[in-house]
Amino acid sequence: MGNSHKREEIKKYYDIKEKLGTGSFAVVKRATRKSDGKEFAIKVIKKQKLSAEELAIVHDEVEIMHKINHAHCVKLYEMFETSKRLYMVMELLTGGELFDRIVAKGSFSEKEASEVIKCVTDAISYIHKIGIVHRDLKPENLLFLSKDGDSPIKITDFGLAKFRANNSVDMHTACGTPGYVAPEVLKSENYTKAVDMWSLGVILYILLCGFPPFYHPKTAELYKLIKKGEFDFPAPYWTDISDSAKDLVRKLLTVDPKKRLTAEQVLLHPWVKGSTAKAQAFAPSHTLRLKLLQARRKLKRTVRSIMAINKFSHALDRSSAAQAAKDKPAEKAAEKAAEASPS
């Protein structure tokens, strides 16, 4: 499983610093390697909060990440494991999410979108060739290494990824993110690495116009649209987008996975090779739409967090109420005893 050490050993090699993020069973912290001062992100997973099945999934993620060594994939350097915790020492990505970067920049073009898609597709081609399917490609899993203008983009979060030696076995577990999940997954069909290409198509569509190809406030209705693969290129948002870009979108958002472009085919497409992508910047309204999309997504994430906290709080309230009900007869008995006793 790669490098595994005793718990106390991690502090021999790394100075663990502030928290960068947190999840239901893990926390990510910044750390500095003592030998050379290089910074890393360390994902600390609390094993006692995981079921045996969940722990197996974490170990699968570690195994998968140990296989990956690509310029556009986040790198796992080593892993420390104890009876209580698992520490994943990973590349520190400080450049932010793809869409946030575009919004901060204030302008974007087909040419720039083409470069992003080329880098991401190159990484997808690589992982597919070594038998790995990501299964949860989405904009928030595309991060930049640094804030530098020429920073490489990285595919992150391999928590749902699956390894299939020589891509020999189809998958069937329903997973992914609403809006980016492929139709064959929603139809409960066996599926292949082609699911990643559908997700790439959705990302490409949004990059070009600032809104998703499939949208409905009700998830069930959204899934119906995805299953049918019905989308269009509405004016005026798509009026100035090249025919070549639209051609690539159509060939990625193809319902039949066997007819969908592979990563290798995308890399050969004229738009990705750069010969047909337009260089002029999109209208300012493009950035505003992306900004709104990001704001809505982050609001949903906040609402989900609040709902989880409220659910936990209500559970505590119910527990407290139940305990109070149990305590009430004892309290009344104590009150009667106090009244009966001489002052």
C-alpha positions as CSV (number, residue, x, y, z in Angstrom):
1,M,0.0,0.0,0.0
2,G,2.9,2.3,-0.3
3,N,4.7,3.9,2.7
4,S,3.2,3.1,6.1
5,H,4.7,4.3,9.3
6,K,4.0,4.7,13.0
7,R,1.9,7.6,14.1
8,E,4.7,9.4,16.0
9,E,7.0,9.2,12.9
10,I,5.0,11.7,10.9
11,K,6.0,14.5,13.3
12,K,9.6,13.5,12.8
13,Y,9.4,14.4,9.1
14,Y,6.7,17.1,9.1
15,D,5.7,20.2,11.0
16,I,1.9,20.0,10.9
17,K,0.3,23.5,10.8
18,E,-3.1,25.1,10.4
19,K,-6.3,23.5,9.1
20,L,-7.1,24.1,5.4
21,G,-10.4,22.2,5.2
22,T,-12.6,19.7,7.0
23,G,-15.1,16.9,6.1
24,S,-17.3,14.4,7.9
25,F,-14.4,12.1,8.8
26,A,-11.2,13.9,7.7
27,V,-9.4,17.2,8.1
28,V,-6.8,18.7,5.7
29,K,-3.9,20.5,7.2
30,R,-0.9,22.4,5.9
31,A,2.4,20.9,6.7
32,T,6.1,21.7,6.1
33,R,8.7,18.9,5.5
34,K,11.5,19.4,8.0
35,S,14.2,18.2,5.6
36,D,13.8,21.0,3.0
37,G,10.9,23.3,4.1
38,K,8.7,22.2,1.3
39,E,4.9,22.6,1.9
40,F,2.3,19.8,1.6
41,A,-1.3,19.2,2.4
42,I,-1.9,16.4,4.8
43,K,-5.3,14.7,4.8
44,V,-5.9,13.2,8.3
45,I,-8.6,10.5,8.3
46,K,-10.1,9.4,11.6
47,K,-10.5,5.7,11.2
48,Q,-12.9,5.3,14.2
49,K,-15.5,7.3,12.4
50,L,-15.5,4.9,9.5
51,S,-17.3,1.6,8.9
52,A,-15.2,-1.3,7.6
53,E,-16.6,-0.6,4.1
54,E,-15.8,3.1,4.2
55,L,-12.3,2.3,5.5
56,A,-11.8,-0.1,2.5
57,I,-12.8,2.8,0.2
58,V,-10.2,5.0,1.7
59,H,-7.6,2.4,1.3
60,D,-8.7,2.0,-2.4
61,E,-8.2,5.7,-2.9
62,V,-4.7,5.5,-1.4
63,E,-3.9,2.5,-3.7
64,I,-5.2,4.3,-6.7
65,M,-3.3,7.6,-6.0
66,H,-0.1,5.7,-5.5
67,K,-0.5,4.5,-9.2
68,I,-0.9,8.1,-10.5
69,N,2.1,10.2,-11.6
70,H,0.9,12.9,-14.0
71,A,1.5,16.7,-14.3
72,H,-2.2,17.4,-14.2
73,C,-3.2,15.1,-11.4
74,V,-2.8,15.9,-7.7
75,K,0.1,13.8,-6.3
76,L,0.1,11.6,-3.2
77,Y,3.7,11.4,-1.8
78,E,3.4,9.0,1.1
79,M,1.0,7.7,3.7
80,F,1.3,7.1,7.4
81,E,-1.1,4.8,9.2
82,T,-1.8,4.0,12.9
83,S,-4.7,2.2,14.6
84,K,-6.6,5.4,14.9
85,R,-5.6,7.6,12.0
86,L,-4.5,7.6,8.4
87,Y,-2.3,10.5,7.1
88,M,-2.1,11.1,3.3
89,V,0.8,13.5,2.4
90,M,-0.3,15.2,-0.7
91,E,0.6,18.0,-3.1
92,L,-0.5,21.4,-1.7
93,L,-2.8,23.2,-4.2
94,T,-3.1,26.9,-3.5
95,G,-4.4,28.2,-6.9
96,G,-8.1,27.8,-6.3
97,E,-10.9,26.2,-8.3
98,L,-11.1,26.6,-12.1
99,F,-14.3,28.7,-12.2
100,D,-13.2,30.9,-9.3
101,R,-9.9,31.6,-11.2
102,I,-11.9,32.6,-14.4
103,V,-14.2,34.9,-12.3
104,A,-11.2,36.5,-10.6
105,K,-9.4,37.0,-13.9
106,G,-12.5,38.8,-15.3
107,S,-12.2,37.5,-18.9
108,F,-11.9,34.2,-20.7
109,S,-11.8,32.9,-24.3
110,E,-12.3,29.8,-26.4
111,K,-8.6,29.6,-26.8
112,E,-8.1,29.5,-23.0
113,A,-10.9,27.0,-22.6
114,S,-9.3,24.8,-25.2
115,E,-6.0,24.9,-23.3
116,V,-7.8,23.9,-20.0
117,I,-9.7,21.0,-21.7
118,K,-6.5,19.8,-23.4
119,C,-4.7,19.6,-20.0
120,V,-7.6,17.9,-18.3
121,T,-8.1,15.5,-21.2
122,D,-4.4,14.6,-21.2
123,A,-4.7,13.6,-17.5
124,I,-8.0,11.6,-18.2
125,S,-6.3,9.8,-21.1
126,Y,-3.4,8.9,-18.7
127,I,-5.5,7.5,-15.9
128,H,-7.8,5.6,-18.4
129,K,-4.7,4.0,-19.9
130,I,-3.6,2.7,-16.5
131,G,-7.1,1.4,-15.7
132,I,-8.4,4.2,-13.5
133,V,-11.8,5.9,-13.9
134,H,-12.3,9.1,-11.9
135,R,-16.2,8.9,-11.7
136,D,-16.6,12.4,-10.2
137,L,-15.2,14.9,-12.6
138,K,-16.6,18.4,-11.9
139,P,-15.3,22.0,-11.8
140,E,-14.6,22.0,-8.1
141,N,-12.3,19.0,-8.5
142,L,-10.2,21.0,-11.0
143,L,-7.7,23.1,-9.0
144,F,-4.6,25.1,-9.8
145,L,-1.3,24.3,-8.2
146,S,-0.6,28.0,-7.4
147,K,-1.8,31.5,-8.1
148,D,0.8,32.0,-10.8
149,G,-0.6,32.8,-14.3
150,D,1.1,29.8,-15.8
151,S,0.2,27.4,-13.0
152,P,-0.8,23.9,-14.1
153,I,-4.4,22.7,-13.5
154,K,-4.8,19.5,-11.5
155,I,-7.5,16.8,-11.3
156,T,-8.2,16.2,-7.6
157,D,-10.4,14.0,-5.3
158,F,-10.0,10.4,-6.3
159,G,-12.4,9.3,-3.5
160,L,-14.9,7.7,-6.0
161,A,-12.3,6.6,-8.5
162,K,-12.1,2.9,-9.5
163,F,-9.2,0.8,-10.7
164,R,-9.9,-1.9,-13.3
165,A,-6.9,-3.8,-14.6
166,N,-6.8,-3.3,-18.4
167,N,-10.3,-1.7,-18.1
168,S,-11.5,-5.3,-18.2
169,V,-14.7,-5.1,-16.0
170,D,-17.6,-2.7,-16.4
171,M,-18.8,-0.8,-13.3
172,H,-22.3,-0.6,-11.9
173,T,-22.2,1.4,-8.7
174,A,-24.2,4.6,-9.0
175,C,-22.0,7.5,-8.0
176,G,-21.1,11.0,-9.2
177,T,-22.6,14.5,-8.8
178,P,-26.0,15.6,-10.1
179,G,-25.6,17.6,-13.3
180,Y,-22.3,15.9,-14.2
181,V,-23.2,12.3,-14.0
182,A,-23.6,10.3,-17.3
183,P,-27.0,8.9,-18.5
184,E,-25.9,5.3,-18.4
185,V,-25.2,5.6,-14.6
186,L,-28.7,7.1,-14.1
187,K,-30.2,4.3,-16.1
188,S,-28.6,1.7,-13.7
189,E,-26.7,0.2,-16.6
190,N,-23.2,-1.2,-16.4
191,Y,-20.8,1.6,-17.4
192,T,-17.2,2.2,-18.5
193,K,-14.5,4.9,-18.4
194,A,-16.8,6.8,-20.9
195,V,-18.6,8.3,-17.9
196,D,-15.6,10.6,-17.4
197,M,-15.9,11.9,-21.0
198,W,-19.6,12.9,-20.4
199,S,-18.6,14.8,-17.3
200,L,-15.9,16.5,-19.4
201,G,-18.5,17.5,-21.9
202,V,-20.6,19.2,-19.2
203,I,-17.6,21.1,-17.9
204,L,-16.7,22.2,-21.5
205,Y,-20.3,23.4,-22.1
206,I,-20.2,25.5,-18.9
207,L,-16.8,26.9,-19.7
208,L,-18.1,28.2,-23.1
209,C,-21.4,29.8,-22.0
210,G,-21.4,30.1,-18.1
211,F,-24.4,27.8,-17.4
212,P,-25.0,24.0,-17.5
213,P,-26.4,22.1,-20.5
214,F,-29.0,20.3,-18.2
215,Y,-30.8,22.2,-15.4
216,H,-33.9,21.6,-13.3
217,P,-34.5,22.6,-9.7
218,K,-35.9,19.1,-9.0
219,T,-33.2,16.4,-9.2
220,A,-35.6,13.7,-10.6
221,E,-36.5,16.1,-13.5
222,L,-32.8,16.9,-14.0
223,Y,-32.1,13.2,-14.3
224,K,-34.8,12.8,-17.0
225,L,-33.2,15.5,-19.1
226,I,-29.7,13.9,-18.7
227,K,-31.0,10.5,-19.7
228,K,-32.5,11.9,-22.9
229,G,-29.4,13.9,-23.5
230,E,-31.5,16.9,-24.6
231,F,-29.6,20.2,-24.7
232,D,-29.2,23.1,-27.1
233,F,-27.0,26.1,-27.8
234,P,-29.4,29.0,-27.0
235,A,-28.8,32.5,-28.5
236,P,-27.4,34.9,-27.7
237,Y,-25.0,33.0,-25.4
238,W,-23.8,30.6,-28.1
239,T,-24.1,32.9,-31.1
240,D,-20.4,33.7,-31.3
241,I,-19.1,30.3,-30.2
242,S,-17.3,28.4,-33.0
243,D,-18.9,25.5,-34.8
244,S,-15.9,23.4,-33.9
245,A,-16.4,23.9,-30.2
246,K,-20.1,23.0,-30.6
247,D,-19.1,19.9,-32.5
248,L,-16.9,18.8,-29.6
249,V,-19.6,19.4,-27.1
250,R,-22.1,17.3,-29.1
251,K,-19.6,14.4,-29.5
252,L,-19.0,14.4,-25.7
253,L,-22.6,14.8,-24.6
254,T,-23.7,11.7,-26.6
255,V,-26.0,9.4,-24.8
256,D,-24.7,6.2,-26.3
257,P,-21.3,5.8,-24.5
258,K,-20.0,3.7,-27.4
259,K,-20.4,6.6,-29.7
260,R,-19.0,9.2,-27.2
261,L,-15.4,10.4,-27.9
262,T,-12.6,8.9,-26.0
263,A,-9.9,11.0,-24.3
264,E,-7.5,10.2,-27.2
265,Q,-10.1,11.3,-29.8
266,V,-10.7,14.5,-27.9
267,L,-6.9,15.3,-28.0
268,L,-7.0,14.9,-31.8
269,H,-10.0,17.2,-32.2
270,P,-9.2,20.5,-34.1
271,W,-10.7,22.7,-31.3
272,V,-8.5,21.1,-28.6
273,K,-5.4,21.1,-30.9
274,G,-6.0,24.9,-31.0
275,S,-6.5,25.4,-34.7
276,T,-10.2,26.4,-34.5
277,A,-10.6,27.9,-31.0
278,K,-11.3,31.6,-31.1
279,A,-8.9,33.9,-29.3
280,Q,-11.2,36.9,-28.6
281,A,-12.5,37.2,-25.1
282,F,-16.1,36.3,-24.2
283,A,-18.5,39.1,-23.3
284,P,-18.3,40.3,-19.7
285,S,-21.7,38.7,-19.1
286,H,-20.0,35.3,-19.4
287,T,-17.9,35.9,-16.3
288,L,-21.0,37.1,-14.4
289,R,-22.9,33.9,-15.3
290,L,-20.0,31.8,-14.0
291,K,-19.9,33.9,-10.8
292,L,-23.6,33.3,-10.3
293,L,-23.2,29.6,-10.9
294,Q,-20.4,29.4,-8.3
295,A,-22.4,31.4,-5.8
296,R,-25.4,29.1,-6.2
297,R,-23.2,26.0,-5.8
298,K,-21.5,27.4,-2.7
299,L,-24.8,28.4,-1.2
300,K,-26.1,24.8,-1.7
301,R,-23.0,23.5,0.0
302,T,-23.6,25.9,2.9
303,V,-27.3,24.9,3.1
304,R,-26.4,21.2,3.2
305,S,-23.9,21.9,6.0
306,I,-26.5,23.9,8.0
307,M,-29.1,21.1,7.4
308,A,-26.6,18.5,8.7
309,I,-25.9,20.7,11.8
310,N,-29.6,21.2,12.4
311,K,-30.2,17.4,12.0
312,F,-27.6,16.8,14.6
313,S,-29.0,19.5,16.8
314,H,-32.5,18.1,16.6
315,A,-31.2,14.7,17.5
316,L,-29.6,16.2,20.6
317,D,-32.8,18.1,21.4
318,R,-34.8,14.8,21.1
319,S,-32.3,13.1,23.3
320,S,-32.4,15.9,25.9
321,A,-36.2,15.8,25.9
322,A,-36.3,12.1,26.4
323,Q,-33.8,12.4,29.2
324,A,-35.9,15.2,30.8
325,A,-39.0,13.0,30.6
326,K,-37.2,10.2,32.4
327,D,-36.0,12.6,35.0
328,K,-39.4,14.2,35.7
329,P,-40.8,11.5,38.0
330,A,-37.6,11.6,40.0
331,E,-37.8,15.4,40.3
332,K,-41.4,15.2,41.5
333,A,-40.5,12.6,44.1
334,A,-37.6,14.8,45.3
335,E,-39.9,17.8,45.6
336,K,-42.5,15.8,47.7
337,A,-39.7,14.5,49.9
338,A,-38.4,18.1,50.4
339,E,-42.0,19.2,51.3
340,A,-42.4,16.4,53.8
341,S,-39.1,16.9,55.6
342,P,-38.9,19.4,58.6
343,S,-37.3,22.7,57.8
